[in-house]
Amino acid sequence: MSAPKLRVINSRVVVRNAFTRLPFRFGVVTMEAAPVGILQVEVEFENGARAAGVASDFLAYKWFDKSPEKTPADNVADLLQAMRDARAVYAGAGYGTPYDLWFSTREEIEAKSLARGFNRLGASFASSMMERAVMDAVGRRTGQTFDQMVRENSLGIDPAALLPEVSYNDVLGALPKQPLEQIALRHTVGLVDPISAADKEADVPNDGFPVTLEEYLAVDKVDYLKVKVGGQIEEDIDRLSQIAAVVSATGRPIEMTFDGNEQYKNLEDFVALVDRIKSTPALKDLWDSVLFIEQPLHRDVAMASALPMDAMAAIGKPLLIDEADGWAEAFFDAIALGYDGVSHKNCKGVYRSLINTGLAAVRNKAVGRQQYFLSAEDLTNLAVVPLQADLAVVATLGIPHVERNGHHYFAGLSHLPAAEREAALDHHAGLYVSHEDIGALWIKDGILDVRSLQVPGLGVRDHPDLDDGIPEEDWSFTMLETKP
């Protein structure tokens, strides 16, 4: 199927407020509530047909921009403004294939964000929201799933326009023969999360969901963990020792990734943590289980120069970029500096992840081994649209395990209107399960069943009701201050 040409003729954004069941450390702030933005676009095809598509994401303050001079309210205002700019740029772009619209607008969207004092990562977010909403509209109009749109190139994907060494066939050749039906869940162990029963506070929720890492390992039987490290060696060693003890008690192998969350200004400081881990006998099995290290260096220095080879040898684990992945060619640039991996997150861009998958395959072929890779990480993707759209992309990319934390920090599907909770349980029964009156993500032996995401569009059967949301112009950050 050839890629249709279309234009964006209308768009709107609403905001919903989500409140945590457990406070969590997100970037450099501990969060108890956050907004979720929902974007809807209406597109018109060259033949006059029209379709609507949606995209949605956590408006994650203190992740896209961790500048101390900006408040959380400033961060959300920047994200909403970046989306307004992206919507305006797309509205003036005229007709193009879905890919051409993304490719031809991304630099202008970035320029507008930079001119307003925002950054490239935030601009990528705004661009990706438009990109995904357009994809969703195309799939709904053509009856194609995301996976079908990619494999039949009805999006008009042209990787070489961005990276000349990567072809569309390179991307296709790197994908699994069919989208994954199951994806293992990699459970986040946050910096303030309780590890065992001894860490439980008196006011932990009694909502039938696990709270401690110990409980998640026993109840959900996860086999993968993402462990945050905080940049304070003694505190990290103490916490890692607690985690190691709880993991050891399960009697089964648990693989881990470490997330440095930009806590280090140079790699030698991270090496100091690694040296302490290696010299602590009780942490040997834990360190042996670590698959890779995500974004230890602050984004300001992560891409400033080549990674020191002696420090890399001392670490002995692959490093990947996450917050430093602020522009479409960032993984290409990172490889030249010594990084092996890059995170996939829908909030940074779906075309970007597809092209990065092709780039990794090309470079792996050149070196004759599986050195370069994509991981699947989380932006606290809540049901329905953010979670399902991201999982649909991960299923096509073929990444076997994905970080998820929305099931941990938020209470099931409680943030959704009742009608949307019921629709999710009805139409995505393998992914969700009844839980009291709110429903929940269904984690079966550490696995997510994602078969139901193969529906027209980007992984979501039922669009959210935008009338059950606050128009962006009427929303304010103060609405997060009082939990209903």
C-alpha positions in Angstrom: 0.0 0.0 0.0 1.4 3.4 -1.0 1.5 6.1 1.7 -1.5 8.4 1.6 -1.1 12.1 1.6 -3.0 14.1 4.2 -3.1 17.3 6.1 -4.0 18.2 9.6 -7.1 20.4 9.6 -8.0 20.6 13.3 -6.6 19.6 16.7 -7.4 20.0 20.3 -5.7 19.2 23.7 -7.4 18.4 27.0 -5.8 17.6 30.3 -6.7 15.0 33.0 -5.3 15.0 36.5 -3.9 11.7 37.9 -3.1 11.2 41.6 -0.6 8.6 42.8 -1.2 5.8 45.3 2.4 6.0 46.3 4.7 9.0 46.0 7.6 8.5 43.6 10.8 10.1 42.6 10.6 11.3 39.1 13.7 12.9 37.8 14.7 15.4 40.5 11.3 15.7 42.2 9.0 13.4 44.3 5.7 13.4 42.7 2.2 12.8 44.1 0.1 14.1 41.2 0.6 14.9 37.6 -1.4 15.9 34.5 -2.0 13.6 31.5 -2.3 15.4 28.1 -4.6 14.1 25.4 -4.2 15.3 21.8 -6.8 14.8 19.1 -6.2 15.6 15.5 -8.5 15.6 12.5 -6.9 14.9 9.2 -8.1 15.3 5.6 -6.8 13.0 2.9 -6.3 14.1 -0.7 -9.5 12.4 -1.7 -11.5 14.5 0.8 -11.9 11.7 3.4 -11.4 12.6 7.0 -10.3 10.7 10.1 -9.5 11.5 13.7 -6.5 10.2 15.7 -5.3 10.6 19.3 -2.1 10.6 21.2 -1.6 11.0 25.0 1.3 11.2 27.5 2.2 12.0 31.0 3.1 15.7 31.2 6.2 14.8 33.2 7.6 17.8 35.0 11.2 17.6 36.0 12.0 15.0 33.4 12.0 16.8 30.1 13.6 19.8 31.8 15.3 19.4 35.1 16.6 23.0 35.3 16.4 24.1 39.0 15.2 27.6 38.0 12.0 26.2 36.5 9.1 25.0 38.7 7.0 22.0 38.0 4.3 24.4 36.8 6.7 26.0 34.4 7.6 22.6 33.1 4.0 21.7 32.3 3.4 25.1 30.8 6.4 24.5 28.5 5.1 21.1 27.4 1.6 22.5 26.6 3.1 25.5 24.7 5.4 23.1 22.7 2.3 21.2 21.7 0.5 24.4 20.7 3.5 25.3 18.5 3.6 21.8 17.0 -0.1 21.9 16.2 0.4 25.2 14.5 3.3 24.0 12.4 1.4 20.9 11.3 -1.6 23.0 10.5 0.5 25.1 8.1 2.4 22.1 6.6 -0.1 21.3 3.9 -0.4 17.8 2.4 2.3 15.1 2.9 2.7 11.5 3.8 2.7 10.8 7.5 6.5 10.5 7.6 7.0 13.6 5.4 4.9 15.6 7.8 7.0 14.5 10.7 10.3 15.0 8.8 9.5 18.4 7.4 8.1 19.9 10.6 10.5 18.6 13.3 13.2 21.3 12.9 10.7 24.1 12.9 9.0 22.7 16.0 12.4 22.4 17.7 13.3 26.0 16.7 10.2 27.4 18.3 10.8 25.5 21.5 14.4 26.7 21.7 13.3 30.3 21.1 10.9 30.0 24.0 13.7 28.8 26.4 12.6 25.1 26.3 14.9 22.3 25.0 15.2 19.7 22.3 13.8 16.9 24.3 10.7 18.8 25.0 10.4 19.7 21.3 10.7 16.0 20.5 7.8 15.3 22.8 5.5 17.8 21.0 6.6 16.5 17.6 6.0 13.0 18.7 2.5 13.7 19.9 1.5 15.0 16.5 3.4 12.1 14.8 1.5 9.5 16.8 -1.9 11.2 16.5 -1.5 11.3 12.7 -0.4 7.6 12.7 -3.5 6.7 14.7 -5.8 8.6 12.2 -4.2 6.9 9.2 -4.6 3.4 10.8 -8.3 4.1 11.6 -9.0 5.3 8.1 -7.2 2.4 6.4 -8.1 -0.3 8.9 -4.5 -1.1 9.5 -2.7 -1.8 12.8 0.5 0.0 13.6 2.4 -3.1 12.8 0.8 -3.3 9.3 1.4 0.3 8.6 5.1 -0.2 9.3 5.5 -3.4 7.3 3.5 -2.2 4.3 5.0 1.3 4.6 1.7 3.0 4.4 3.3 5.8 6.5 5.9 6.5 3.8 8.9 5.9 6.1 12.2 6.9 4.5 15.0 6.4 7.0 17.7 7.5 4.6 16.3 11.0 4.6 17.5 11.2 8.2 20.4 8.8 8.2 21.8 7.9 4.7 23.3 4.6 5.9 19.9 3.2 7.0 17.3 2.0 4.5 13.7 1.0 4.9 14.7 -2.6 4.3 17.2 -2.3 7.1 14.4 -1.4 9.5 12.1 -4.2 8.2 14.9 -6.7 8.5 15.5 -5.9 12.1 11.9 -6.4 13.2 10.5 -9.7 14.4 8.5 -11.7 11.8 5.4 -10.7 13.5 4.6 -8.3 16.5 5.3 -9.8 19.9 2.2 -11.3 21.6 3.8 -11.2 25.1 6.3 -8.7 26.6 8.0 -9.2 29.9 7.5 -6.4 32.4 10.6 -4.7 33.9 9.5 -3.4 37.3 10.8 0.0 38.5 12.5 0.1 41.9 12.4 3.8 42.6 14.6 5.8 44.9 12.0 6.1 47.6 10.2 2.8 47.0 9.8 0.4 49.9 11.9 -2.7 49.4 10.5 -5.1 52.1 7.8 -5.1 54.8 10.1 -3.3 57.2 10.1 -0.3 54.9 6.3 0.1 54.7 5.0 3.4 56.0 1.9 3.6 58.2 -0.1 5.3 55.5 0.5 2.9 52.6 -2.6 2.2 50.6 -4.7 -0.9 51.4 -6.0 -1.2 47.8 -5.1 -4.9 47.1 -2.1 -4.0 45.0 1.5 -4.8 46.0 3.5 -2.1 47.6 7.0 -3.4 48.3 9.5 -4.9 45.9 9.3 -8.1 48.0 5.5 -8.2 47.2 5.9 -7.5 43.5 8.4 -10.4 43.2 6.0 -12.7 45.0 2.7 -11.6 43.5 3.5 -10.5 40.0 6.5 -12.8 39.7 8.5 -10.3 37.6 11.8 -11.5 36.2 13.2 -8.0 35.3 13.9 -4.9 37.5 14.9 -1.4 36.7 16.8 -0.1 39.7 17.3 3.6 40.2 20.6 4.8 41.6 20.9 8.2 43.2 24.5 9.4 43.1 25.2 9.0 46.8 27.4 6.0 47.2 26.7 5.0 50.8 22.9 5.4 50.3 23.1 3.5 47.0 25.1 0.6 48.5 22.8 0.3 51.5 19.7 0.2 49.2 21.3 -2.1 46.7 22.2 -4.5 49.5 18.5 -4.5 50.6 17.4 -5.2 47.0 20.0 -8.0 46.6 18.7 -9.7 49.8 15.1 -9.6 48.7 16.0 -10.9 45.2 18.1 -13.7 46.6 15.3 -14.8 48.7 13.1 -15.5 45.6 15.5 -18.3 44.6 15.1 -17.5 40.9 17.2 -15.4 38.5 16.2 -11.8 38.2 17.8 -9.6 35.6 18.3 -5.9 36.2 19.1 -2.6 34.6 20.4 0.4 36.4 19.1 3.9 35.7 21.5 6.8 36.7 18.9 9.5 35.9 21.6 12.0 35.0 22.9 12.0 38.6 26.6 12.1 37.6 28.7 14.9 36.1 31.5 12.6 35.0 31.8 8.8 34.4 34.5 8.5 37.0 32.0 9.2 39.8 29.8 6.4 38.5 32.9 4.1 38.4 33.4 4.8 42.1 29.9 3.3 42.7 30.7 0.3 40.5 34.0 -0.2 42.4 32.1 -0.3 45.7 29.6 -2.7 44.3 32.3 -5.0 43.0 34.1 -4.9 46.4 30.9 -5.8 48.3 30.5 -9.7 48.2 26.8 -9.5 48.9 26.3 -7.6 45.7 28.2 -9.9 43.3 25.1 -11.7 42.0 23.2 -8.4 41.7 26.0 -6.8 39.6 26.3 -9.9 37.5 22.6 -9.6 36.7 22.8 -6.0 35.4 22.2 -5.9 31.6 23.0 -2.2 30.9 23.3 1.2 32.5 20.9 3.9 31.4 21.9 7.6 31.3 24.3 7.9 34.2 25.7 11.3 32.9 23.8 14.5 33.0 22.6 15.4 29.5 24.8 18.5 29.5 27.9 16.4 29.5 26.7 13.0 28.2 27.1 14.0 24.6 29.9 16.6 25.0 32.8 14.2 24.4 33.8 10.6 23.9 33.3 8.3 26.8 36.6 7.6 28.5 37.8 4.1 27.6 39.3 3.3 31.0 36.0 4.2 32.8 34.0 2.1 30.3 36.3 -0.9 30.9 35.9 -0.5 34.6 32.2 -0.5 34.3 32.1 -3.4 31.9 28.4 -2.9 31.0 26.8 -1.3 28.0 25.7 2.4 28.4 22.7 3.9 26.8 21.2 7.3 26.4 17.7 8.4 27.5 17.4 12.0 28.5 20.3 12.9 26.2 18.3 11.5 23.3 16.9 14.9 22.5 17.0 15.0 18.7 16.3 12.5 15.9 20.0 11.7 15.1 21.1 11.5 18.8 21.7 7.7 18.8 23.9 8.1 15.7 25.9 10.7 17.5 26.0 8.7 20.7 27.4 5.6 19.0 30.3 7.8 17.8 31.0 8.7 21.5 31.0 5.1 22.7 27.4 4.4 23.7 25.9 1.1 22.7 22.2 1.7 23.3 19.3 4.1 23.3 15.9 4.0 25.0 12.7 3.7 23.1 9.9 5.9 24.5 6.9 7.0 22.4 7.3 10.4 24.0 10.6 10.9 22.1 9.3 9.7 18.7 8.1 6.5 17.0 9.8 7.1 13.7 13.0 7.8 15.6 12.8 4.4 17.3 12.1 2.6 14.0 15.1 4.3 12.4 17.3 3.6 15.4 16.3 0.0 15.1 17.6 0.0 11.6 20.8 1.9 12.6 21.5 -0.7 15.3 21.1 -3.5 12.8 23.4 -1.8 10.2 26.1 -1.2 12.8 25.8 -4.7 14.3 26.3 -6.2 10.9 29.4 -4.1 10.4 31.0 -5.2 13.7 29.8 -8.8 13.4 28.0 -9.0 16.8 24.9 -7.7 18.6 26.5 -4.7 20.2 24.0 -1.9 19.5 20.5 -2.0 20.8 17.3 -0.3 21.9 15.8 -0.8 25.3 12.1 -0.1 26.1 11.7 2.4 29.0 8.7 4.2 30.6 7.3 7.7 31.0 4.8 6.4 33.5 2.6 5.3 30.7 -0.9 5.1 32.1 -3.8 3.3 30.5 -5.3 3.6 28.1 -3.8 5.6 25.2 -0.2 6.2 26.5 0.3 2.6 27.8 -1.3 0.8 24.8 0.3 3.0 22.1 3.7 2.5 23.6 3.3 -1.3 24.0 2.0 -1.6 20.4 5.3 0.0 19.2 7.4 -2.1 21.5 5.7 -5.2 20.1 6.6 -4.2 16.6 10.1 -3.3 17.5 10.5 -6.8 19.1 12.0 -5.6 22.4 11.4 -8.5 24.8 11.0 -6.6 28.1 9.8 -3.1 28.9 10.0 -0.9 32.0 6.5 -0.2 33.4 5.8 1.8 36.5 2.3 3.2 36.2 0.8 0.0 37.7 2.9 0.6 40.8 2.6 4.3 41.4 -1.1 4.7 40.3 -4.1 2.6 41.4 -5.1 0.5 38.4 -7.4 2.3 36.0 -8.8 4.6 38.7 -7.6 7.7 36.8 -10.0 6.9 33.9 -13.7 7.7 33.6 -15.9 4.7 34.4 -16.9 4.2 30.7 -13.3 4.0 29.6 -12.4 1.6 32.3 -15.2 -0.7 31.2 -14.3 -0.4 27.6 -10.6 -1.3 28.4 -11.7 -4.4 30.3 -14.0 -5.4 27.5 -11.9 -4.8 24.5 -8.4 -5.5 25.9 -9.2 -8.3 28.2 -5.8 -9.9 28.0 -4.1 -6.7 29.1 -6.4 -5.7 32.0 -8.2 -7.6 34.7 -11.0 -6.7 37.0 -9.9 -5.4 40.4 -12.6 -4.2 42.8 -14.4 -1.5 40.8 -11.5 0.1 39.0 -9.7 -2.6 37.0 -5.9 -3.1 36.7 -3.0 -4.0 34.4 -2.9 -7.8 34.3 0.7 -9.0 35.0 0.7 -12.8 34.7 4.0 -14.4 35.9 5.8 -11.1 35.0 4.3 -11.0 31.5 2.0 -8.7 29.7 -0.4 -10.1 27.0 -0.4 -7.5 24.2 -2.3 -9.4 21.5 -5.3 -7.1 21.8 -3.3 -4.1 20.7 -3.4 -5.2 17.0 -6.3 -3.0 16.2 -6.7 -0.3 13.6 -4.7 2.7 14.6 -2.0 2.9 17.3 -2.9 0.2 19.7 -6.2 1.6 21.1 -9.6 0.3 20.2 -11.6 3.1 21.9 -10.7 6.7 21.8 -11.0 8.6 25.1 -13.9 11.0 25.6 -12.3 14.4 25.3 -15.3 16.1 26.8 -14.3 14.2 30.0 -11.2 16.3 30.3 -10.2 19.9 31.0 -9.5 22.1 27.9 -5.8 23.1 28.1 -6.6 26.7 28.3 -8.8 26.1 31.3 -6.4 23.9 33.2 -4.0 25.1 35.8 -1.3 23.4 37.9 -3.1 24.3 41.1 -5.6 21.7 40.2 -3.1 19.0 41.2 -2.8 20.4 44.7 -6.0 18.9 46.1 -6.5 15.2 45.8 -10.2 14.3 45.2 
